[in-house]
Amino acid sequence: MYSWECTWRVRYADTDKMGYLYYGNYPILYEIGRVELMRSLGITYREMEDDFRIMMPVAFVESKYILPAGYDEALTIRTTLNDLPSRIITFNSEIFNENQVLIHKGTVKLVFVNMDNQKTMSCPDFLMQKLKPYFGTKKQ
């Protein structure tokens, strides 16, 4: 398992009329979390696309709303990979409020696509090598 945390503050522009984080903005937090998780491994989305010609489009999103997040609240986004990727990589997100209470959960599945031929592919070796130490001998 590999997990990474980052923080993000709810801006006024991100809230609805009630002063809560608009429900449609949670997938943006998932993206922030997974981009920062990848960066923590020393890999950026830009590098994957520009240097390796691999993109990762979203294939599935699931959200569970538990409690609202309010304007100006600092949230902790914990993003976890529970399994080594194969053709699909699954990011699990947990979002905590300032009191470290779980307020939201989400799952996002992405596929690896070769940008030159537009075909799905297995997880690239450079990413697999970065992840394997966190999963021991477990194989997918």
N, CA, C and O atoms as a MOPAC input file, in Angstrom:
PM7 MOZYME 1SCF
protein

 N      0.84900 1    -1.17400 1     0.00000 1
 C      0.00000 1     0.00000 1     0.00000 1
 C      0.89800 1     1.24100 1     0.00000 1
 O      1.93400 1     1.28100 1     0.66400 1
 N      0.47800 1     2.23600 1    -0.75200 1
 C      1.19600 1     3.50200 1    -0.74900 1
 C      0.17500 1     4.61300 1    -0.54200 1
 O     -0.87400 1     4.62900 1    -1.18500 1
 N      0.48600 1     5.54400 1     0.35900 1
 C     -0.43800 1     6.61400 1     0.69300 1
 C      0.30700 1     7.93600 1     0.76300 1
 O      1.48600 1     7.97700 1     1.11300 1
 N     -0.39000 1     9.02000 1     0.42500 1
 C      0.19100 1    10.35900 1     0.46700 1
 C     -0.87600 1    11.33700 1     0.90900 1
 O     -2.05000 1    11.18100 1     0.57200 1
 N     -0.46800 1    12.35100 1     1.66800 1
 C     -1.40800 1    13.38000 1     2.12100 1
 C     -0.95700 1    14.75700 1     1.67300 1
 O      0.23700 1    15.04800 1     1.59400 1
 N     -1.93700 1    15.59300 1     1.38200 1
 C     -1.68400 1    17.00000 1     1.10100 1
 C     -2.85900 1    17.80100 1     1.65200 1
 O     -3.89400 1    17.22900 1     1.99500 1
 N     -2.70700 1    19.10300 1     1.73700 1
 C     -3.79000 1    19.93900 1     2.25100 1
 C     -4.26000 1    20.90600 1     1.17300 1
 O     -3.52300 1    21.24800 1     0.24700 1
 N     -5.49500 1    21.33100 1     1.32000 1
 C     -6.11600 1    22.26800 1     0.38500 1
 C     -7.18000 1    23.04300 1     1.15200 1
 O     -7.89500 1    22.46900 1     1.97400 1
 N     -7.29000 1    24.32500 1     0.89200 1
 C     -8.26200 1    25.17200 1     1.59400 1
 C     -9.44100 1    25.49300 1     0.67700 1
 O     -9.26200 1    25.84200 1    -0.49000 1
 N    -10.65400 1    25.36800 1     1.22900 1
 C    -11.88300 1    25.66300 1     0.47500 1
 C    -11.95300 1    27.16500 1     0.21900 1
 O    -11.96500 1    27.96800 1     1.15200 1
 N    -11.99900 1    27.52600 1    -1.05100 1
 C    -12.08700 1    28.93900 1    -1.44500 1
 C    -13.55700 1    29.34100 1    -1.59900 1
 O    -14.42700 1    28.49100 1    -1.78800 1
 N    -13.81200 1    30.61200 1    -1.51800 1
 C    -15.17000 1    31.12500 1    -1.69200 1
 C    -15.74800 1    30.67700 1    -3.03100 1
 O    -16.91600 1    30.29600 1    -3.11200 1
 N    -14.92900 1    30.72400 1    -4.07900 1
 C    -15.38500 1    30.35500 1    -5.42500 1
 C    -15.77000 1    28.88500 1    -5.53300 1
 O    -16.42900 1    28.49700 1    -6.49800 1
 N    -15.37800 1    28.06200 1    -4.57000 1
 C    -15.65300 1    26.62600 1    -4.60600 1
 C    -16.91500 1    26.24700 1    -3.84000 1
 O    -17.27800 1    25.07200 1    -3.79000 1
 N    -17.58300 1    27.22500 1    -3.24500 1
 C    -18.73500 1    26.92100 1    -2.39700 1
 C    -20.05800 1    27.17100 1    -3.11500 1
 O    -20.13200 1    27.88700 1    -4.11400 1
 N    -21.09800 1    26.54700 1    -2.56000 1
 C    -22.44900 1    26.76800 1    -3.06800 1
 C    -23.12500 1    27.86800 1    -2.24000 1
 O    -22.47900 1    28.48200 1    -1.39100 1
 N    -24.38500 1    28.11600 1    -2.47000 1
 C    -25.10500 1    29.18900 1    -1.78900 1
 C    -25.16200 1    28.96300 1    -0.27900 1
 O    -25.32100 1    29.91700 1     0.48300 1
 N    -25.03300 1    27.71300 1     0.15700 1
 C    -25.08400 1    27.39200 1     1.58400 1
 C    -23.73500 1    27.59700 1     2.28000 1
 O    -23.64600 1    27.49700 1     3.50400 1
 N    -22.67400 1    27.88800 1     1.49200 1
 C    -21.35400 1    28.08700 1     2.07000 1
 C    -20.54100 1    26.80900 1     2.19400 1
 O    -19.47900 1    26.79600 1     2.81600 1
 N    -21.04800 1    25.73100 1     1.59500 1
 C    -20.34300 1    24.45200 1     1.62300 1
 C    -19.61600 1    24.21600 1     0.30500 1
 O    -19.99100 1    24.75600 1    -0.73600 1
 N    -18.56800 1    23.39700 1     0.37200 1
 C    -17.87900 1    22.99700 1    -0.85100 1
 C    -18.90700 1    22.35100 1    -1.77800 1
 O    -19.56500 1    21.38000 1    -1.40600 1
 N    -19.03600 1    22.89200 1    -2.97700 1
 C    -19.99400 1    22.39100 1    -3.96900 1
 C    -19.69600 1    20.92800 1    -4.27500 1
 O    -18.54100 1    20.55800 1    -4.48400 1
 N    -20.73700 1    20.09700 1    -4.30100 1
 C    -20.55600 1    18.64800 1    -4.42900 1
 C    -19.77700 1    18.25300 1    -5.68700 1
 O    -19.05600 1    17.25500 1    -5.68100 1
 N    -19.91700 1    19.02300 1    -6.75200 1
 C    -19.22400 1    18.70800 1    -8.00200 1
 C    -17.73400 1    18.99700 1    -7.97300 1
 O    -17.01800 1    18.64000 1    -8.90900 1
 N    -17.25600 1    19.63500 1    -6.91600 1
 C    -15.82500 1    19.96000 1    -6.82000 1
 C    -14.98900 1    18.85700 1    -6.17400 1
 O    -13.76000 1    18.92300 1    -6.20800 1
 N    -15.62700 1    17.85100 1    -5.58900 1
 C    -14.84800 1    16.79600 1    -4.93900 1
 C    -13.93200 1    16.04600 1    -5.91000 1
 O    -12.81000 1    15.71300 1    -5.52900 1
 N    -14.36100 1    15.76300 1    -7.15000 1
 C    -13.40100 1    15.12200 1    -8.06800 1
 C    -12.13500 1    15.95300 1    -8.32600 1
 O    -11.08800 1    15.39500 1    -8.65400 1
 N    -12.22500 1    17.26500 1    -8.18200 1
 C    -11.03000 1    18.10200 1    -8.30700 1
 C    -10.06100 1    17.77700 1    -7.16700 1
 O     -8.84700 1    17.74700 1    -7.36600 1
 N    -10.60800 1    17.53300 1    -5.97300 1
 C     -9.75900 1    17.16600 1    -4.84100 1
 C     -9.12300 1    15.80200 1    -5.05800 1
 O     -7.97400 1    15.58300 1    -4.67600 1
 N     -9.86100 1    14.88700 1    -5.66800 1
 C     -9.26600 1    13.58200 1    -6.00200 1
 C     -8.06500 1    13.78900 1    -6.92400 1
 O     -7.01800 1    13.16500 1    -6.75200 1
 N     -8.23600 1    14.67500 1    -7.90400 1
 C     -7.14200 1    14.92100 1    -8.84700 1
 C     -5.94800 1    15.54700 1    -8.14700 1
 O     -4.81000 1    15.14900 1    -8.39100 1
 N     -6.19200 1    16.51400 1    -7.28500 1
 C     -5.09600 1    17.12500 1    -6.52900 1
 C     -4.34800 1    16.03700 1    -5.77100 1
 O     -3.11800 1    15.99600 1    -5.78900 1
 N     -5.08300 1    15.16700 1    -5.11400 1
 C     -4.45700 1    14.10500 1    -4.33600 1
 C     -3.63300 1    13.14900 1    -5.17200 1
 O     -2.51400 1    12.79700 1    -4.80000 1
 N     -4.18500 1    12.72400 1    -6.31100 1
 C     -3.43000 1    11.74400 1    -7.10600 1
 C     -2.23200 1    12.37900 1    -7.81400 1
 O     -1.20600 1    11.72100 1    -7.98900 1
 N     -2.34100 1    13.63200 1    -8.22000 1
 C     -1.19800 1    14.31900 1    -8.82600 1
 C     -0.07200 1    14.44600 1    -7.79800 1
 O      1.09600 1    14.23200 1    -8.12200 1
 N     -0.42900 1    14.79300 1    -6.56400 1
 C      0.59300 1    14.95000 1    -5.53200 1
 C      1.16400 1    13.59900 1    -5.10900 1
 O      2.34700 1    13.51100 1    -4.78000 1
 N      0.34900 1    12.54700 1    -5.11000 1
 C      0.86700 1    11.20600 1    -4.82800 1
 C      1.90000 1    10.82400 1    -5.87600 1
 O      2.98300 1    10.35000 1    -5.53400 1
 N      1.58200 1    11.02200 1    -7.13600 1
 C      2.53100 1    10.70500 1    -8.21200 1
 C      3.80200 1    11.54100 1    -8.06900 1
 O      4.90900 1    11.02900 1    -8.24100 1
 N      3.64200 1    12.81700 1    -7.75600 1
 C      4.79800 1    13.70700 1    -7.57800 1
 C      5.66300 1    13.21500 1    -6.41500 1
 O      6.88900 1    13.30700 1    -6.47000 1
 N      5.02500 1    12.69100 1    -5.36400 1
 C      5.78500 1    12.18200 1    -4.21600 1
 C      6.65000 1    10.99100 1    -4.61000 1
 O      7.65200 1    10.70800 1    -3.95300 1
 N      6.27100 1    10.29200 1    -5.67700 1
 C      7.05500 1     9.17400 1    -6.19800 1
 C      8.13500 1     9.63600 1    -7.17600 1
 O      8.94000 1     8.83200 1    -7.64600 1
 N      8.14700 1    10.93600 1    -7.47900 1
 C      9.13300 1    11.47500 1    -8.41100 1
 C      8.67100 1    11.42900 1    -9.86100 1
 O      9.48700 1    11.49900 1   -10.77900 1
 N      7.36100 1    11.31300 1   -10.06700 1
 C      6.80100 1    11.24700 1   -11.41700 1
 C      5.72000 1    12.31700 1   -11.53900 1
 O      4.86700 1    12.44900 1   -10.66100 1
 N      5.75800 1    13.07900 1   -12.62800 1
 C      4.70000 1    14.05700 1   -12.85600 1
 C      3.86300 1    13.62600 1   -14.05500 1
 O      4.32200 1    12.90100 1   -14.93800 1
 N      2.62400 1    14.09700 1   -14.05300 1
 C      1.75200 1    13.82300 1   -15.19900 1
 C      2.36500 1    14.40800 1   -16.47600 1
 O      2.29900 1    13.79400 1   -17.54100 1
 N      2.95100 1    15.57900 1   -16.36000 1
 C      3.57200 1    16.21400 1   -17.53100 1
 C      4.67300 1    15.33000 1   -18.10400 1
 O      4.76300 1    15.14700 1   -19.31800 1
 N      5.50800 1    14.78400 1   -17.22700 1
 C      6.58400 1    13.89000 1   -17.66000 1
 C      6.00600 1    12.64100 1   -18.33800 1
 O      6.50000 1    12.20300 1   -19.37700 1
 N      4.96400 1    12.07900 1   -17.74100 1
 C      4.36300 1    10.88800 1   -18.34300 1
 C      3.86500 1    11.18100 1   -19.75600 1
 O      4.06100 1    10.38200 1   -20.67200 1
 N      3.22500 1    12.32500 1   -19.92200 1
 C      2.65600 1    12.66800 1   -21.22500 1
 C      3.72600 1    13.11600 1   -22.21700 1
 O      3.76900 1    12.63500 1   -23.35000 1
 N      4.58200 1    14.02900 1   -21.79300 1
 C      5.57500 1    14.59600 1   -22.71700 1
 C      6.74300 1    13.65800 1   -23.00600 1
 O      7.16900 1    13.53000 1   -24.15400 1
 N      7.26100 1    13.00200 1   -21.97000 1
 C      8.45500 1    12.17200 1   -22.14400 1
 C      8.14700 1    10.71300 1   -22.47700 1
 O      8.85400 1    10.08300 1   -23.26200 1
 N      7.08900 1    10.18900 1   -21.87300 1
 C      6.77800 1     8.76600 1   -22.05800 1
 C      5.56800 1     8.52500 1   -22.96100 1
 O      5.28500 1     7.38200 1   -23.32200 1
 N      4.85100 1     9.59400 1   -23.33100 1
 C      3.69300 1     9.52100 1   -24.23800 1
 C      2.60300 1     8.59800 1   -23.67800 1
 O      1.99800 1     7.81100 1   -24.40500 1
 N      2.37200 1     8.71800 1   -22.37200 1
 C      1.34300 1     7.92800 1   -21.70100 1
 C      0.38100 1     8.88700 1   -21.01400 1
 O      0.79800 1     9.79400 1   -20.29300 1
 N     -0.91800 1     8.67400 1   -21.24800 1
 C     -1.92500 1     9.45600 1   -20.53800 1
 C     -2.75700 1     8.50900 1   -19.68000 1
 O     -2.75500 1     7.29400 1   -19.87900 1
 N     -3.46500 1     9.09500 1   -18.72600 1
 C     -4.24700 1     8.30900 1   -17.78200 1
 C     -5.66300 1     8.87500 1   -17.68600 1
 O     -5.96600 1     9.61000 1   -16.74700 1
 N     -6.52700 1     8.54700 1   -18.63700 1
 C     -7.90000 1     9.04000 1   -18.55000 1
 C     -8.68700 1     8.31400 1   -17.46000 1
 O     -8.43800 1     7.14700 1   -17.16000 1
 N     -9.63700 1     9.03300 1   -16.88000 1
 C    -10.50300 1     8.48100 1   -15.84400 1
 C    -11.51900 1     7.54600 1   -16.48600 1
 O    -12.13400 1     7.88100 1   -17.49800 1
 N    -11.68900 1     6.35900 1   -15.88200 1
 C    -12.65900 1     5.37700 1   -16.37000 1
 C    -13.82200 1     5.19300 1   -15.39400 1
 O    -14.88800 1     4.71600 1   -15.78500 1
 N    -13.62600 1     5.56700 1   -14.12500 1
 C    -14.64900 1     5.31900 1   -13.10800 1
 C    -14.43700 1     6.28500 1   -11.95200 1
 O    -13.30300 1     6.53600 1   -11.54200 1
 N    -15.54200 1     6.83000 1   -11.42500 1
 C    -15.49500 1     7.68100 1   -10.23200 1
 C    -16.65500 1     7.29900 1    -9.32700 1
 O    -17.78300 1     7.10900 1    -9.78300 1
 N    -16.36000 1     7.19100 1    -8.03600 1
 C    -17.39200 1     6.93100 1    -7.03300 1
 C    -17.15100 1     7.87000 1    -5.86400 1
 O    -16.01200 1     8.03900 1    -5.43000 1
 N    -18.21200 1     8.48400 1    -5.34900 1
 C    -18.09700 1     9.44100 1    -4.24800 1
 C    -19.04900 1     9.07600 1    -3.12000 1
 O    -20.16600 1     8.61700 1    -3.35800 1
 N    -18.59500 1     9.28700 1    -1.89000 1
 C    -19.45000 1     9.12300 1    -0.71500 1
 C    -19.33400 1    10.39100 1     0.11500 1
 O    -18.27300 1    10.70800 1     0.65500 1
 N    -20.44500 1    11.10700 1     0.20500 1
 C    -20.51100 1    12.35500 1     0.95600 1
 C    -20.92800 1    12.02700 1     2.38100 1
 O    -21.98300 1    11.43200 1     2.59700 1
 N    -20.10600 1    12.41100 1     3.36000 1
 C    -20.36800 1    12.08000 1     4.76100 1
 C    -20.77900 1    13.33300 1     5.53400 1
 O    -21.83500 1    13.36000 1     6.16600 1
 N    -19.93700 1    14.37300 1     5.48100 1
 C    -20.20500 1    15.66300 1     6.11400 1
 C    -19.76000 1    16.76500 1     5.16400 1
 O    -18.87200 1    16.54200 1     4.34000 1
 N    -20.36000 1    17.95300 1     5.26200 1
 C    -19.94100 1    19.03500 1     4.36300 1
 C    -18.61600 1    19.67100 1     4.78900 1
 O    -18.23400 1    19.63400 1     5.95800 1
 N    -17.93900 1    20.24600 1     3.81700 1
 C    -16.74500 1    21.06500 1     4.06000 1
 C    -17.15800 1    22.51600 1     3.87900 1
 O    -17.85900 1    22.84900 1     2.92300 1
 N    -16.73400 1    23.37500 1     4.78100 1
 C    -17.14500 1    24.77100 1     4.74100 1
 C    -16.10600 1    25.69700 1     4.16100 1
 O    -14.92800 1    25.35600 1     4.04400 1
 N    -16.57000 1    26.87400 1     3.80000 1
 C    -15.70600 1    27.93000 1     3.27000 1
 C    -14.53100 1    28.19100 1     4.21000 1
 O    -14.71300 1    28.27300 1     5.42500 1
 N    -13.34300 1    28.31900 1     3.65700 1
 C    -12.09200 1    28.63300 1     4.32300 1
 C    -11.57200 1    27.50100 1     5.21100 1
 O    -10.64300 1    27.70200 1     5.99300 1
 N    -12.16000 1    26.32900 1     5.09400 1
 C    -11.70000 1    25.18500 1     5.88100 1
 C    -10.50900 1    24.52200 1     5.19700 1
 O    -10.51600 1    24.30200 1     3.98600 1
 N     -9.48900 1    24.21000 1     5.98900 1
 C     -8.32400 1    23.49800 1     5.46600 1
 C     -8.62000 1    22.00600 1     5.50800 1
 O     -8.88600 1    21.45000 1     6.57400 1
 N     -8.57400 1    21.36500 1     4.35400 1
 C     -8.86900 1    19.94200 1     4.24800 1
 C     -7.59300 1    19.14900 1     4.02400 1
 O     -6.65900 1    19.62300 1     3.37600 1
 N     -7.56200 1    17.96000 1     4.55500 1
 C     -6.47100 1    17.03000 1     4.29300 1
 C     -6.98700 1    15.99300 1     3.30900 1
 O     -8.01600 1    15.35600 1     3.53600 1
 N     -6.26100 1    15.83600 1     2.22300 1
 C     -6.61300 1    14.85400 1     1.19400 1
 C     -5.61900 1    13.70400 1     1.31700 1
 O     -4.42900 1    13.87600 1     1.05700 1
 N     -6.10900 1    12.53700 1     1.71300 1
 C     -5.26100 1    11.34800 1     1.78900 1
 C     -5.59300 1    10.46200 1     0.59500 1
 O     -6.73500 1    10.03500 1     0.42600 1
 N     -4.60200 1    10.19500 1    -0.21800 1
 C     -4.78000 1     9.37800 1    -1.42000 1
 C     -3.97400 1     8.09800 1    -1.24700 1
 O     -2.80200 1     8.13500 1    -0.87200 1
 N     -4.61400 1     6.96500 1    -1.52400 1
 C     -3.99200 1     5.67300 1    -1.27000 1
 C     -4.13000 1     4.75400 1    -2.46800 1
 O     -5.17800 1     4.69000 1    -3.10900 1
 N     -3.05200 1     4.04500 1    -2.75400 1
 C     -3.07500 1     2.93300 1    -3.70100 1
 C     -3.03400 1     1.66500 1    -2.84900 1
 O     -2.02600 1     1.38700 1    -2.19800 1
 N     -4.10400 1     0.90800 1    -2.85000 1
 C     -4.16100 1    -0.31600 1    -2.05200 1
 C     -3.52900 1    -1.50000 1    -2.76700 1
 O     -3.11000 1    -2.46600 1    -2.12900 1
 N     -3.46000 1    -1.42500 1    -4.09500 1
 C     -2.93700 1    -2.51900 1    -4.90400 1
 C     -2.01500 1    -1.97000 1    -5.98200 1
 O     -2.14900 1    -0.82400 1    -6.41000 1
 N     -1.08800 1    -2.79600 1    -6.40600 1
 C     -0.26700 1    -2.42900 1    -7.55900 1
 C     -1.16400 1    -2.32100 1    -8.78800 1
 O     -2.09300 1    -3.11200 1    -8.94700 1
 N     -0.89500 1    -1.35300 1    -9.65500 1
 C     -1.70900 1    -1.22100 1   -10.86600 1
 C     -1.41800 1    -2.32600 1   -11.87700 1
 O     -0.36500 1    -2.96400 1   -11.84700 1
 N     -2.37000 1    -2.52900 1   -12.75900 1
 C     -2.19000 1    -3.43200 1   -13.90100 1
 C     -2.46800 1    -2.57900 1   -15.13700 1
 O     -1.66600 1    -1.70800 1   -15.47200 1
 N     -3.57000 1    -2.81000 1   -15.80800 1
 C     -4.00700 1    -1.91700 1   -16.88500 1
 C     -4.82200 1    -0.75900 1   -16.30000 1
 O     -5.06800 1     0.25000 1   -16.96100 1
 N     -5.22600 1    -0.93500 1   -15.06300 1
 C     -6.01400 1     0.05800 1   -14.33100 1
 C     -5.26600 1     0.41400 1   -13.05500 1
 O     -4.67100 1    -0.44900 1   -12.41000 1
 N     -5.30200 1     1.69100 1   -12.69800 1
 C     -4.75600 1     2.14300 1   -11.42300 1
 C     -5.91100 1     2.74500 1   -10.62800 1
 O     -6.65000 1     3.59000 1   -11.13300 1
 N     -6.06000 1     2.30200 1    -9.37900 1
 C     -7.17600 1     2.72600 1    -8.54500 1
 C     -6.66300 1     3.57900 1    -7.39100 1
 O     -5.88800 1     3.12000 1    -6.55200 1
 N     -7.11300 1     4.82900 1    -7.36900 1
 C     -6.77100 1     5.76400 1    -6.30600 1
 C     -7.97000 1     5.88400 1    -5.36300 1
 O     -9.09300 1     6.13700 1    -5.79900 1
 N     -7.71800 1     5.70200 1    -4.08100 1
 C     -8.75900 1     5.87000 1    -3.06800 1
 C     -8.47300 1     7.14800 1    -2.30700 1
 O     -7.36700 1     7.34800 1    -1.80500 1
 N     -9.47000 1     8.00900 1    -2.22200 1
 C     -9.31400 1     9.30000 1    -1.56100 1
 C    -10.14900 1     9.35100 1    -0.29200 1
 O    -11.29300 1     8.89800 1    -0.26000 1
 N     -9.55400 1     9.90800 1     0.74400 1
 C    -10.26700 1    10.22900 1     1.97700 1
 C     -9.98800 1    11.69500 1     2.25300 1
 O     -8.84400 1    12.14500 1     2.18100 1
 N    -11.04200 1    12.43500 1     2.57000 1
 C    -10.89900 1    13.86200 1     2.82500 1
 C    -11.33000 1    14.11800 1     4.26800 1
 O    -12.40800 1    13.71400 1     4.70400 1
 N    -10.44400 1    14.80500 1     4.99100 1
 C    -10.65800 1    15.07600 1     6.40200 1
 C    -10.77900 1    16.57600 1     6.62900 1
 O    -10.12100 1    17.36800 1     5.95300 1
 N    -11.63000 1    16.96900 1     7.59200 1
 C    -11.75000 1    18.38900 1     7.91800 1
 C    -10.61900 1    18.80200 1     8.86000 1
 O     -9.70600 1    18.02100 1     9.12700 1
 N    -10.68900 1    20.03300 1     9.35800 1
 C     -9.61300 1    20.56000 1    10.21500 1
 C     -9.48300 1    19.80500 1    11.53500 1
 O     -8.42800 1    19.83500 1    12.16900 1
 N    -10.55000 1    19.13200 1    11.94700 1
 C    -10.51800 1    18.33200 1    13.17700 1
 C    -10.13000 1    16.88100 1    12.90200 1
 O    -10.24100 1    16.02300 1    13.77800 1
 N     -9.68000 1    16.61800 1    11.69200 1
 C     -9.28600 1    15.28200 1    11.24200 1
 C    -10.44200 1    14.27900 1    11.28700 1
 O    -10.23900 1    13.08700 1    11.51900 1
 N    -11.66000 1    14.78700 1    11.06100 1
 C    -12.84300 1    13.95200 1    10.93500 1
 C    -13.03200 1    13.63400 1     9.45200 1
 O    -12.98100 1    14.52800 1     8.60800 1
 N    -13.25000 1    12.36700 1     9.14600 1
 C    -13.48800 1    11.95000 1     7.76100 1
 C    -14.81400 1    12.52600 1     7.27900 1
 O    -15.86200 1    12.26500 1     7.86900 1
 N    -14.76300 1    13.31600 1     6.19600 1
 C    -15.99100 1    13.94300 1     5.68500 1
 C    -16.37700 1    13.44900 1     4.29500 1
 O    -17.49700 1    13.68500 1     3.84000 1
 N    -15.45100 1    12.76300 1     3.61600 1
 C    -15.73500 1    12.35400 1     2.23900 1
 C    -14.79400 1    11.22600 1     1.82800 1
 O    -13.64000 1    11.18000 1     2.25300 1
 N    -15.30400 1    10.31700 1     0.99500 1
 C    -14.48900 1     9.24200 1     0.43500 1
 C    -14.75600 1     9.16000 1    -1.06100 1
 O    -15.87400 1     9.39600 1    -1.51900 1
 N    -13.73600 1     8.82800 1    -1.80100 1
 C    -13.90700 1     8.67700 1    -3.24700 1
 C    -12.95500 1     7.64800 1    -3.80300 1
 O    -11.88500 1     7.40000 1    -3.24700 1
 N    -13.35600 1     7.05700 1    -4.90100 1
 C    -12.51600 1     6.11200 1    -5.63200 1
 C    -12.48700 1     6.53700 1    -7.08300 1
 O    -13.52300 1     6.83500 1    -7.67600 1
 N    -11.28400 1     6.56100 1    -7.65700 1
 C    -11.11900 1     6.90000 1    -9.06900 1
 C    -10.25600 1     5.82500 1    -9.71100 1
 O     -9.17900 1     5.49600 1    -9.21300 1
 N    -10.74500 1     5.28000 1   -10.82800 1
 C     -9.97500 1     4.30400 1   -11.60200 1
 C     -9.58900 1     4.95000 1   -12.91900 1
 O    -10.42100 1     5.53500 1   -13.61200 1
 N     -8.30500 1     4.83200 1   -13.25300 1
 C     -7.78800 1     5.36900 1   -14.50100 1
 C     -7.13900 1     4.24300 1   -15.28400 1
 O     -6.69500 1     3.24600 1   -14.71400 1
 N     -7.09100 1     4.41300 1   -16.58800 1
 C     -6.40700 1     3.44300 1   -17.44500 1
 C     -5.17200 1     4.10900 1   -18.04100 1
 O     -5.10700 1     5.33100 1   -18.17500 1
 N     -4.20600 1     3.28700 1   -18.39100 1
 C     -2.99600 1     3.77600 1   -19.05200 1
 C     -3.21600 1     3.68400 1   -20.55600 1
 O     -3.61200 1     2.63400 1   -21.06200 1
 N     -2.96300 1     4.77100 1   -21.26900 1
 C     -3.17000 1     4.81100 1   -22.71400 1
 C     -1.90800 1     5.32700 1   -23.39700 1
 O     -1.35900 1     6.36300 1   -23.01900 1
 N     -1.46200 1     4.59200 1   -24.40200 1
 C     -0.35100 1     5.01800 1   -25.24400 1
 C     -0.86600 1     6.15400 1   -26.12000 1
 O     -1.79400 1     5.95700 1   -26.90400 1
 N     -0.27800 1     7.33000 1   -25.99600 1
 C     -0.76600 1     8.49900 1   -26.72300 1
 C     -0.52400 1     8.40900 1   -28.22800 1
 O     -1.21000 1     9.07800 1   -29.00000 1
 N      0.42400 1     7.60800 1   -28.64900 1
 C      0.73200 1     7.50700 1   -30.07300 1
 C     -0.24100 1     6.62400 1   -30.84000 1
 O     -0.55000 1     6.89300 1   -32.00100 1
 N     -0.73000 1     5.55500 1   -30.17900 1
 C     -1.67400 1     4.66900 1   -30.89300 1
 C     -3.06200 1     4.63100 1   -30.25300 1
 O     -3.95500 1     3.93500 1   -30.73800 1
 N     -3.23800 1     5.37900 1   -29.16600 1
 C     -4.52500 1     5.49000 1   -28.46900 1
 C     -5.03200 1     4.14900 1   -27.91900 1
 O     -6.23800 1     3.95400 1   -27.76700 1
 N     -4.11000 1     3.23400 1   -27.62300 1
 C     -4.49400 1     1.92300 1   -27.09400 1
 C     -4.15400 1     1.83900 1   -25.61300 1
 O     -3.16500 1     2.40000 1   -25.14200 1
 N     -5.01700 1     1.11200 1   -24.89300 1
 C     -4.71400 1     0.89000 1   -23.48700 1
 C     -3.48400 1     0.00000 1   -23.36800 1
 O     -3.14900 1    -0.76100 1   -24.27600 1
 N     -2.83200 1     0.11700 1   -22.23500 1
 C     -1.58800 1    -0.61400 1   -22.01600 1
 C     -1.46800 1    -0.95600 1   -20.53700 1
 O     -2.23300 1    -0.45000 1   -19.71700 1
 N     -0.52800 1    -1.79700 1   -20.20200 1
 C     -0.24300 1    -2.11900 1   -18.80400 1
 C      0.47000 1    -0.94900 1   -18.14400 1
 O      0.99300 1    -0.05600 1   -18.81200 1
 N      0.47900 1    -0.97700 1   -16.83700 1
 C      1.19900 1     0.04300 1   -16.08200 1
 C      2.63900 1     0.11400 1   -16.57800 1
 O      3.29700 1    -0.92000 1   -16.69000 1
 N      3.14100 1     1.30500 1   -16.87600 1
 C      4.52000 1     1.40700 1   -17.36300 1
 C      5.51600 1     0.94900 1   -16.29800 1
 O      5.30200 1     1.12800 1   -15.10000 1
 N      6.59500 1     0.36100 1   -16.76600 1
 C      7.60100 1    -0.21500 1   -15.88600 1
 C      8.19400 1     0.82400 1   -14.93700 1
 O      8.44400 1     0.50900 1   -13.77400 1
 N      8.42700 1     2.05600 1   -15.40400 1
 C      9.03400 1     3.06600 1   -14.54100 1
 C      8.14700 1     3.37000 1   -13.33400 1
 O      8.66600 1     3.64100 1   -12.25100 1
 N      6.82800 1     3.33200 1   -13.49400 1
 C      5.91200 1     3.54900 1   -12.37800 1
 C      5.86900 1     2.30400 1   -11.49000 1
 O      5.89100 1     2.41800 1   -10.26500 1
 N      5.80900 1     1.14100 1   -12.08800 1
 C      5.77300 1    -0.10100 1   -11.32000 1
 C      7.00900 1    -0.22500 1   -10.43100 1
 O      6.90300 1    -0.64900 1    -9.28100 1
 N      8.17100 1     0.14000 1   -10.95200 1
 C      9.40800 1     0.05300 1   -10.16500 1
 C      9.37600 1     0.99600 1    -8.96600 1
 O      9.91800 1     0.67000 1    -7.91000 1
 N      8.75000 1     2.15700 1    -9.11600 1
 C      8.63400 1     3.10300 1    -8.00400 1
 C      7.69300 1     2.57000 1    -6.91800 1
 O      7.90300 1     2.82000 1    -5.73100 1
 N      6.64800 1     1.82800 1    -7.33600 1
 C      5.63400 1     1.36000 1    -6.39800 1
 C      5.97500 1     0.04500 1    -5.70900 1
 O      5.59500 1    -0.15800 1    -4.55600 1
 N      6.67300 1    -0.83500 1    -6.38000 1
 C      6.92500 1    -2.17700 1    -5.84400 1
 C      7.49000 1    -2.20200 1    -4.43000 1
 O      7.07600 1    -3.05800 1    -3.64700 1
 N      8.40600 1    -1.32100 1    -4.05500 1
 C      8.93500 1    -1.37900 1    -2.67800 1
 C      7.86600 1    -1.20800 1    -1.59100 1
 O      8.05700 1    -1.66200 1    -0.46300 1
 N      6.75400 1    -0.56400 1    -1.91900 1
 C      5.70200 1    -0.33100 1    -0.94600 1
 C      4.71100 1    -1.48200 1    -0.85200 1
 O      3.84500 1    -1.49300 1     0.02300 1
 N      4.83800 1    -2.44100 1    -1.74500 1
 C      3.91100 1    -3.55800 1    -1.78800 1
 C      4.59300 1    -4.90500 1    -1.52500 1
 O      3.96300 1    -5.95400 1    -1.65900 1
 N      5.85700 1    -4.87900 1    -1.15800 1
 C      6.57500 1    -6.12100 1    -0.88500 1
 C      6.61000 1    -7.00400 1    -2.11100 1
 O      6.87900 1    -6.52800 1    -3.21400 1
 N      6.34400 1    -8.27700 1    -1.93300 1
 C      6.38900 1    -9.22800 1    -3.04300 1
 C      5.02900 1    -9.42800 1    -3.68500 1
 O      4.89400 1   -10.22300 1    -4.61600 1
 N      4.01600 1    -8.71500 1    -3.19900 1
 C      2.65700 1    -8.84400 1    -3.72900 1
 C      2.63800 1    -8.47300 1    -5.21000 1
 O      3.19100 1    -7.44500 1    -5.60000 1
 N      2.01100 1    -9.29500 1    -6.02600 1
 C      1.90200 1    -9.02100 1    -7.47300 1
 C      0.43900 1    -8.96200 1    -7.86500 1
 O     -0.41500 1    -9.62000 1    -7.27200 1
 N      0.17600 1    -8.16000 1    -8.87300 1
 C     -1.18700 1    -8.05900 1    -9.41700 1
 C     -1.23000 1    -8.68700 1   -10.77300 1
 O     -2.28400 1    -8.71000 1   -11.40900 1

